[in-house]
Amino acid sequence: MSSGEARRVLIARALVHRPRALLFDEPTNSLDVFAHHSLRNTMSTLANSGIGIILVTHELSDVIPEIDRVVLMSNGRIAADGGKGDILRADHLEAIFGVKVEIGRRDGYYHLW
């Protein structure tokens, strides 16, 4: 079973219990481009169906458009908390990661380079 197929099985198992929220921890780790895109679509579909999405990630492109609130953490402490547009800014991420970054946005997704 591929990593993408395994993720789909885990999500299906969780949905059997009719959760109000799902926690995704580094969900696109080890996925190819197709599986990454598919998983983001699945998370968007779940969010639009009323299921809360809690996402833990280091990849900005994992943050689906439906996510409104972002909490940035550094050394186990909250470094920034608020609306996605206010928090996903270069100055915040540079302070956390210690490197100069640029942020792009396309189709509701944020990208870091």
N, C-alpha and C positions, 0 to 999 in steps of 0.2 A: 504494500500500500504506500502510495506517495505521501509526502508531508501534507500536501493540499487535501488529499482524500482523508487522511487521518484527522485533520482539523474539522472537515465537514462532519465526520462521524461524531467527534466530541461535541460539536454544536447540536447535532441532532439528538444526542443522548441528553444534553442539558434541556432542550426544548420539551422533552417528554414531560417534564415536571412543571411546565407552564410558569417559568420564572418571570418575575417583574423586572429583573436586571441580570445582565451577564457580565462577567469580568473577563477581559481579554488581556493577557500578559504577554507582551512581545509577540503578537499573533502572526506576524508575517516573517518571523525569523525562519530561515532556510527554505522559503518558498520561491518558486520561479516567478517570472513576471506575470504569466497567465493566472497562477494560483493566487498571487498577491492581489491582482485586480478582482478576481472572483470573491476573495474573502472580504475585501472592502465593500463590494456590492452587497454581500450577505449581511455585513454589519449595518449598512445603510437600510436595507430592507427590514431588519429586526428593529432598528431605531424607529423607523416610520410606522411600524406596527404597534408601537407603544412600549416596547421593551427597552429599559434603560441600558445604556452601554457605558461600562467603566473600562477605560483603556489605559494600560500601562505600556509605554513605548519610548524608545529613543529615536524612532523614525517619524519625522514630521508628516510624511506622506500617509502614515497610518491613521491620522486624525481625520475621520470622515466629516463631511460638511454638517451632518446632523449634530455633532458634538458642539455644545454651546459654551461650556465652562471648561477651563484648563487650569490645572494646578501644576506648577513647576516645582520640582524638589531638588535639593542639593544637600548632600551630606546628611540625609535623613530629616531635613527640615523643609518646610514650605518656603520657597523663595519668591513665588508670585502666584496669585490666585485671582481669577476673574474671567471676564468674557474672552473668548478665543482671539478676537481681533486685537484686544488690548494686551494680551499676554504673549502671543506668538509674534514677538518682535525681535529684531536682531540684537538690540541692547540687552534684553533679558537673557537670550540664549548665549550671547557672548560672555556674560557675567557668570553663567553656570558652567559652560564648557571651556572657558578660557582661551577661545580662539575666535578670530574674526569670521563672521558668517554673513551670508546673504540669504534672504528669504524671498521666494517667489510664490505666487498664488495663481492657480488656474483651476477653473471649474469647481471652486469651493475647497480645493485641496491645497495645502501648503507644502512647499518643497524647500529644502535646505541645501545650500552648496557653499 
